[in-house]
Structure formats: structure tokens, C-alpha cells
């Protein structure tokens, strides 16, 4: 019963901020992924693939020492056993965490645009997937066998995650906030189809084709979101990392990115009621005037990596909940006193009037990313002193 009560208190604290209500205190929601397992010194691969007890023990150990109101998820986002069937994947798992090992990033060529834009879903299904996974260039019967194995693997992966999440809730009392993920269409072009060099060229040489492709992708990725997470629940989020924007000049951001970002918010949050958490990478200061055109009646959280959160809150506080504030680099290189001073500044500068979630500006993956004593001191300070 105590764990159930603790879970409810923490979840409602975070939920109230998402609904633009003032909670009892500032929520502590670090951008923490595989750090949980590394801090507890458990075998990461075993915890994420074979041993739920090990995973739950890692959360028990971490939350015993480090105060957390919630984190985004359990970090088990890649179905490695399924990906092994296809002989390819952009991630590999090591004792240091999840690492990108490279991929066939440019699988859509400029000459493909006419056919791609006729029917994005068909082209992805019939052409792109074969380029991405050459093993699928085999007979129908061989592909059928492979797909059956893959579906079985995905079911097992989903069951493993569901069991892990339920036990973390019931035995640890820690909310895991992410229920789904979705991308702004322009980021799909960058991350999965054209790569950075391809996108950079397309904005100059094929701007209309790029925009048309993004229109098709926009509809497709939202369809996938609604299929995987059909009913929105307040207190939980759709996670959306924003990768391309800060590599663009403001005028290019306004033309090639912002329209899809705005439509995404309007359609997913305003019309359907989902809460979106944007991981806003790099510095968004050059785009603040453009972002004024975002709707004010959406449920959006902006986790900012760089820039002045005080300015962000002043200019965007009516558009989104502001999240962040604690520099990962300070947690790694600073003293405990410096980290507590920074935590105090976060409360002084960002917490007044609510609409703020305390977090780390970058992802905590490994124990080498930050000193544990700094994390403990800063997070405890926020929890103890962040009362409204």
C-alpha cells in the first residue's frame, strides 16, 4: 500500500504540471536511461533481454539512493533479438549502454521522389525496407518464415517490457511516462531516409519534392502512433526527439520544419488530446520568434538541451511546459556544492508560477556521465526545497 501511495503521489505531481496546474512541489524527472542499470552495477544486456528480476532490482537500488518522481521509460526500446533476424540495426548493446554502430542512412535517392510521393506507405513497404534490410530480397516463402519469426519476437519483446513496467510500478513505485513515440516528418527524412548530406542538398535542389514527401510521412507516422497508442492518457507522453531544426537557418526552419511541427501539435495534442514531450536538442534561441505561432491550448513539454531556460519560459511558457535546467557537464565535473547552487538557481529562475519540470539537459546513460554524489545532492535539494 505504501508503494501504491508513493506511485500515486509522484504520478499526480507530474500529471498536474502537464495539465498546467500547480503541483505540491517541482517534479524531479531526469532524462535518465541506462544509467539506472549502470548505477546498480547489473548486466545491462541480461536486464534488458533475459532477466526481469535483474531490471527491477536495478530500479530498486537506484531509487533507494537517488530521488526520482518519474523517468521517461525503462530504456528497453530496441528489440535486439528481432533485429538480429534481419542482420542489421543502428544500435548495439554493450555494458556501456546502447550505442549507434552505423546504418544505411541514405536509402532514398532524389530520383525516387516521384514514386515515393505517389504513395509513401507503399514505397516504404515495398522498396525502402528491402534496401534497408537486404535479407528481404529472397523468396516469398523465405520472407514469410522470417516475418513469422519477427512477429513472435516482437510479441515476446512487448510482453517482456509490459512485465518489467508493471513490476517497476508495483514494486518500486516509479512512474514511467512514455506511452508512445512519434517524429516530426522532416526528422524522418533526416534519420531514416536521406541522412544529413542528402537533406542538406534537397533543401536547395529538390525543395518542393522534400516538402511533398514530408506531407506523406506526416500522415503515415501519425497513423503508426494511433495504432500503437490508441487512447491518450493524461500524465503520460508521446516522446518526440527533434534532430534537424537547429542545423537549419531560421528561414529554412520556418519553411521546411516548423509547418510539420505545428501540424503535429495541432492534430495530435489539440484535436486528439495527447501530451507531447519534445526533446529539443541544441540551442533553440534563434527560433523563438517563429515558435510564437504554436498553439497555446496544446499539451506540450519542451525538454531543452541548451540555451537560457529563463528566456524560454518567458517566451514559450504559454505554449509548453519547460523542462530541464541541470547541466550534465556540471554534474560530471563540478563539486557537490556547485551542483546544489545550480539546483537552487533552477528553483529561483524557472519554478515560480509552476509550469516547470526539473531535469538534466542531456541523457544520463552511464556512471561516467556524472558523479553520483552530485546527482543525489542536486535531486534531493529540488525535492526538499521545491515546494509551492
C-alpha positions as CSV (number, residue, x, y, z in Angstrom):
1,X,0.0,0.0,0.0
2,X,2.9,2.4,0.8
3,X,4.4,1.8,-2.7
4,X,1.0,2.3,-4.3
5,X,0.5,5.6,-2.4
6,X,4.0,6.8,-3.4
7,X,3.4,6.0,-7.0
8,X,0.1,7.9,-7.0
9,X,1.7,11.0,-5.3
10,X,4.6,11.1,-7.8
11,X,2.4,10.4,-10.8
12,X,-0.1,13.1,-9.9
13,X,2.7,15.6,-9.2
14,X,4.0,15.2,-12.8
15,X,0.5,14.9,-14.3
16,X,-0.6,18.2,-12.7
17,X,2.3,20.1,-14.4
18,X,1.4,18.6,-17.7
19,X,-2.2,19.9,-17.3
20,X,-0.8,23.3,-16.4
21,X,-1.8,23.1,-12.8
22,X,0.4,23.8,-9.9
23,X,1.7,20.7,-8.1
24,X,2.7,20.4,-4.4
25,X,6.3,20.7,-5.5
26,X,8.6,20.8,-8.5
27,X,8.8,17.3,-10.1
28,X,12.2,15.7,-10.5
29,X,12.2,13.9,-13.8
30,X,15.7,13.4,-15.1
31,X,16.5,12.4,-18.7
32,X,17.8,9.1,-17.4
33,X,18.2,6.0,-19.5
34,X,20.6,3.1,-19.0
35,X,22.3,5.0,-16.1
36,X,19.8,3.1,-13.8
37,X,21.4,-0.2,-14.7
38,X,24.9,1.0,-14.7
39,X,24.5,2.7,-11.3
40,X,23.1,-0.6,-9.9
41,X,26.0,-2.5,-11.5
42,X,23.8,-5.1,-13.2
43,X,24.5,-6.7,-16.5
44,X,22.7,-4.4,-19.0
45,X,22.1,-7.0,-21.7
46,X,20.7,-9.5,-19.3
47,X,18.5,-6.9,-17.7
48,X,17.0,-5.7,-21.0
49,X,16.6,-9.1,-22.7
50,X,16.5,-12.1,-20.3
51,X,16.1,-11.3,-16.6
52,X,13.2,-9.0,-15.4
53,X,14.3,-9.6,-11.8
54,X,17.7,-8.0,-12.6
55,X,16.0,-5.0,-14.2
56,X,13.6,-4.4,-11.3
57,X,16.5,-4.8,-8.8
58,X,18.4,-2.1,-10.7
59,X,15.4,0.3,-10.3
60,X,15.1,-0.5,-6.6
61,X,18.8,0.2,-6.0
62,X,18.8,3.4,-8.0
63,X,15.6,4.9,-6.4
64,X,16.8,4.0,-3.0
65,X,19.8,6.3,-3.4
66,X,18.5,8.9,-5.9
67,X,15.3,10.8,-5.6
68,X,13.1,10.5,-8.7
69,X,9.5,11.5,-9.3
70,X,9.5,9.7,-12.7
71,X,11.6,9.0,-15.7
72,X,10.6,8.6,-19.3
73,X,11.0,4.9,-19.7
74,X,12.8,1.6,-18.9
75,X,15.4,2.1,-21.7
76,X,14.4,-1.1,-23.4
77,X,13.5,0.4,-26.7
78,X,15.3,-1.9,-29.2
79,X,14.1,-5.4,-29.9
80,X,17.6,-6.8,-30.4
81,X,16.6,-10.4,-31.0
82,X,14.2,-9.3,-33.7
83,X,16.8,-7.0,-35.3
84,X,19.3,-9.9,-35.4
85,X,16.9,-11.8,-37.7
86,X,17.3,-9.1,-40.3
87,X,21.1,-8.8,-39.9
88,X,21.0,-5.0,-39.4
89,X,20.3,-2.4,-36.9
90,X,21.6,1.0,-35.9
91,X,22.1,0.1,-32.3
92,X,24.1,-2.5,-30.4
93,X,24.1,-3.2,-26.7
94,X,27.2,-3.2,-24.6
95,X,28.0,-2.8,-20.9
96,X,28.3,0.9,-21.6
97,X,24.8,1.1,-22.9
98,X,23.1,1.4,-26.2
99,X,25.5,2.5,-28.9
100,X,24.9,3.6,-32.5
101,X,27.0,1.4,-34.8
102,X,26.0,3.0,-38.1
103,X,23.4,2.2,-40.7
104,X,22.4,2.6,-44.3
105,X,21.2,6.1,-43.7
106,X,20.6,7.2,-47.2
107,X,18.2,4.7,-48.7
108,X,16.0,7.1,-50.6
109,X,17.6,8.8,-53.7
110,X,16.5,12.0,-55.3
111,X,15.2,10.2,-58.4
112,X,12.9,8.2,-56.1
113,X,10.9,11.2,-55.1
114,X,8.2,11.0,-57.8
115,X,7.3,7.4,-56.9
116,X,7.8,7.9,-53.2
117,X,5.4,10.9,-53.2
118,X,2.7,8.9,-55.0
119,X,2.2,6.7,-52.0
120,X,4.6,7.0,-49.1
121,X,3.4,3.9,-47.3
122,X,3.6,1.6,-50.3
123,X,7.1,2.8,-51.2
124,X,8.4,2.3,-47.7
125,X,6.9,-1.2,-47.5
126,X,7.9,-2.4,-51.0
127,X,11.2,-0.6,-51.7
128,X,12.8,1.1,-48.7
129,X,12.6,-1.9,-46.4
130,X,14.4,-4.1,-48.9
131,X,17.2,-1.5,-49.3
132,X,17.5,-1.2,-45.5
133,X,17.4,-5.0,-44.9
134,X,18.9,-6.8,-47.9
135,X,18.0,-10.2,-46.4
136,X,14.4,-9.5,-47.6
137,X,15.5,-9.8,-51.2
138,X,14.6,-13.5,-51.1
139,X,11.7,-15.7,-52.0
140,X,8.2,-15.1,-50.7
141,X,8.2,-18.3,-48.6
142,X,11.6,-17.4,-47.0
143,X,10.3,-13.9,-46.2
144,X,7.1,-15.4,-44.8
145,X,9.1,-17.6,-42.4
146,X,11.2,-14.6,-41.4
147,X,8.2,-12.4,-40.7
148,X,6.5,-15.0,-38.6
149,X,9.7,-15.3,-36.5
150,X,9.9,-11.5,-36.3
151,X,6.2,-11.2,-35.1
152,X,6.8,-13.8,-32.5
153,X,9.9,-11.9,-31.4
154,X,8.0,-8.6,-31.2
155,X,5.3,-10.3,-29.1
156,X,7.9,-11.6,-26.7
157,X,9.6,-8.2,-26.6
158,X,6.3,-6.5,-25.8
159,X,5.4,-9.0,-23.1
160,X,8.9,-8.6,-21.5
161,X,8.5,-4.8,-21.4
162,X,5.0,-5.0,-20.1
163,X,6.1,-7.3,-17.3
164,X,9.0,-5.1,-16.5
165,X,7.0,-1.9,-16.4
166,X,4.2,-3.4,-14.3
167,X,6.7,-4.6,-11.7
168,X,8.5,-1.3,-11.6
169,X,5.2,0.4,-10.9
170,X,4.1,-2.2,-8.2
171,X,7.5,-2.9,-6.5
172,X,9.3,0.4,-7.0
173,X,6.5,3.0,-7.2
174,X,8.2,4.9,-10.0
175,X,6.1,6.2,-12.9
176,X,7.4,5.6,-16.4
177,X,5.9,8.3,-18.5
178,X,6.4,7.4,-22.2
179,X,3.5,5.5,-23.8
180,X,4.3,6.1,-27.4
181,X,6.8,7.9,-29.8
182,X,6.4,9.9,-32.9
183,X,8.5,12.0,-35.2
184,X,8.1,15.3,-36.9
185,X,8.1,14.4,-40.6
186,X,11.3,16.3,-41.5
187,X,13.2,14.3,-38.9
188,X,12.2,11.0,-40.6
189,X,13.8,12.3,-43.7
190,X,17.0,13.0,-41.8
191,X,17.2,10.0,-39.6
192,X,15.9,7.2,-41.8
193,X,15.8,8.2,-45.5
194,X,18.1,10.9,-46.7
195,X,20.7,11.4,-44.0
196,X,22.2,14.7,-43.2
197,X,24.1,15.2,-46.5
198,X,21.0,14.2,-48.5
199,X,18.6,16.5,-46.7
200,X,21.1,19.4,-46.9
201,X,21.2,19.0,-50.7
202,X,17.4,18.5,-51.1
203,X,16.5,21.8,-49.4
204,X,18.4,23.6,-52.2
205,X,17.9,21.2,-55.2
206,X,14.6,19.5,-54.5
207,X,12.7,21.7,-52.0
208,X,9.2,21.0,-53.4
209,X,9.8,17.2,-53.6
210,X,11.1,17.3,-50.0
211,X,8.0,19.2,-48.7
212,X,5.7,16.8,-50.6
213,X,7.5,13.8,-49.1
214,X,7.2,15.3,-45.6
215,X,3.4,15.7,-46.2
216,X,3.1,12.0,-46.9
217,X,5.3,11.0,-44.0
218,X,3.4,13.3,-41.6
219,X,0.2,11.3,-42.2
220,X,1.9,7.9,-42.1
221,X,3.8,8.4,-38.8
222,X,0.6,9.6,-37.1
223,X,-1.2,6.6,-38.3
224,X,1.5,4.4,-36.6
225,X,1.2,6.4,-33.4
226,X,-2.6,5.9,-33.2
227,X,-2.2,2.2,-33.8
228,X,0.4,1.7,-31.1
229,X,-1.1,4.1,-28.5
230,X,-4.8,4.5,-29.5
231,X,-6.2,6.2,-26.4
232,X,-4.3,9.2,-24.9
233,X,-3.9,9.2,-21.1
234,X,-3.2,12.4,-19.1
235,X,0.1,12.1,-17.2
236,X,1.8,10.1,-20.0
237,X,3.6,11.4,-23.0
238,X,4.4,10.8,-26.6
239,X,8.2,11.2,-26.9
240,X,9.5,13.1,-29.9
241,X,13.2,13.9,-30.4
242,X,13.8,16.9,-32.6
243,X,17.0,16.4,-34.5
244,X,17.0,18.5,-37.7
245,X,15.8,22.0,-36.6
246,X,19.0,23.5,-35.0
247,X,21.0,22.6,-38.1
248,X,18.8,24.9,-40.2
249,X,18.9,28.6,-40.7
250,X,15.7,30.3,-39.2
251,X,14.2,30.9,-42.6
252,X,14.8,27.2,-43.6
253,X,13.4,26.1,-40.2
254,X,10.3,28.2,-40.9
255,X,9.8,26.7,-44.3
256,X,10.9,23.0,-44.1
257,X,10.3,22.1,-40.4
258,X,8.0,24.4,-38.5
259,X,4.9,23.7,-40.5
260,X,5.1,20.0,-39.7
261,X,5.9,20.6,-36.1
262,X,2.9,22.9,-35.8
263,X,0.5,20.5,-37.6
264,X,1.8,17.6,-35.4
265,X,0.9,19.6,-32.3
266,X,-2.5,20.7,-33.6
267,X,-3.5,17.3,-34.8
268,X,-2.1,15.0,-32.1
269,X,-2.4,17.2,-29.0
270,X,-5.1,19.8,-29.6
271,X,-7.5,17.7,-31.6
272,X,-6.8,14.2,-30.0
273,X,-5.6,15.1,-26.5
274,X,-2.2,13.5,-26.4
275,X,0.6,15.1,-24.4
276,X,3.8,15.5,-26.5
277,X,7.3,15.7,-25.0
278,X,9.7,17.3,-27.4
279,X,13.4,16.6,-26.7
280,X,14.6,19.9,-28.2
281,X,18.2,19.3,-29.0
282,X,20.9,22.0,-29.1
283,X,20.0,25.7,-28.8
284,X,16.6,27.0,-29.8
285,X,17.1,30.7,-29.2
286,X,17.3,31.6,-32.9
287,X,13.8,30.2,-33.5
288,X,11.9,31.7,-30.6
289,X,10.0,34.3,-32.7
290,X,8.8,31.6,-35.1
291,X,7.7,29.3,-32.2
292,X,5.3,32.1,-31.1
293,X,2.9,30.8,-33.7
294,X,2.5,27.5,-31.9
295,X,-1.0,26.9,-30.3
296,X,-1.4,27.8,-26.6
297,X,-4.1,25.2,-26.0
298,X,-1.9,22.1,-26.5
299,X,-0.4,19.8,-24.0
300,X,3.3,20.0,-24.9
301,X,6.5,19.7,-22.8
302,X,9.8,21.1,-24.1
303,X,12.9,19.4,-22.7
304,X,15.7,21.8,-23.7
305,X,19.2,20.8,-24.1
306,X,20.9,24.2,-24.4
307,X,20.0,27.9,-24.1
308,X,18.6,30.1,-21.4
309,X,15.6,28.4,-19.8
310,X,14.6,31.7,-18.2
311,X,14.1,33.2,-21.6
312,X,12.4,30.0,-22.9
313,X,9.9,30.1,-20.1
314,X,9.2,33.8,-20.6
315,X,8.6,33.5,-24.3
316,X,7.2,29.9,-24.6
317,X,5.6,29.4,-21.2
318,X,2.2,29.8,-22.6
319,X,3.0,27.2,-25.4
320,X,4.6,24.4,-23.4
321,X,5.8,23.2,-20.0
322,X,9.5,24.0,-19.7
323,X,11.8,21.0,-18.7
324,X,15.5,20.9,-18.0
325,X,17.9,23.2,-16.2
326,X,20.6,21.0,-14.7
327,X,23.7,20.8,-17.0
328,X,25.0,17.3,-17.3
329,X,28.5,18.7,-17.7
330,X,28.3,20.3,-14.2
331,X,27.1,17.0,-12.7
332,X,30.2,15.4,-14.2
333,X,32.9,18.0,-13.5
334,X,31.5,20.2,-10.7
335,X,31.6,19.9,-6.9
336,X,28.6,18.9,-4.9
337,X,28.2,22.5,-3.6
338,X,28.2,23.8,-7.2
339,X,25.5,21.4,-8.2
340,X,23.4,22.3,-5.3
341,X,23.8,26.0,-6.1
342,X,22.7,25.3,-9.7
343,X,19.7,23.4,-8.4
344,X,18.8,26.4,-6.2
345,X,19.1,28.6,-9.3
346,X,16.7,26.3,-11.2
347,X,14.1,26.8,-8.4
348,X,14.7,30.6,-8.3
349,X,14.6,31.2,-12.1
350,X,12.3,28.6,-13.5
351,X,9.9,27.3,-10.8
352,X,7.9,30.4,-10.0
353,X,4.3,30.1,-11.1
354,X,4.7,26.4,-11.9
355,X,4.9,25.1,-15.5
356,X,8.4,23.7,-14.8
357,X,9.8,20.2,-14.5
358,X,13.4,19.8,-13.2
359,X,15.6,17.6,-15.4
360,X,19.0,17.1,-16.7
361,X,19.7,18.8,-20.0
362,X,21.3,15.7,-21.7
363,X,20.8,12.0,-21.3
364,X,22.3,10.1,-18.4
365,X,23.5,6.9,-19.9
366,X,26.5,5.7,-17.9
367,X,28.0,6.3,-14.5
368,X,30.9,8.1,-16.3
369,X,28.4,10.8,-17.4
370,X,28.1,12.3,-13.9
371,X,29.2,11.9,-10.3
372,X,26.6,10.0,-8.3
373,X,27.1,12.3,-5.2
374,X,26.3,15.3,-7.4
375,X,23.2,13.7,-8.8
376,X,22.0,12.7,-5.3
377,X,22.7,16.2,-3.8
378,X,21.0,18.2,-6.6
379,X,17.9,16.0,-6.9
380,X,17.5,15.9,-3.1
381,X,17.7,19.7,-3.0
382,X,15.0,20.1,-5.6
383,X,12.7,17.6,-3.8
384,X,13.2,19.1,-0.4
385,X,13.1,22.8,-1.4
386,X,10.9,22.8,-4.4
387,X,7.6,23.1,-2.5
388,X,4.9,25.5,-3.7
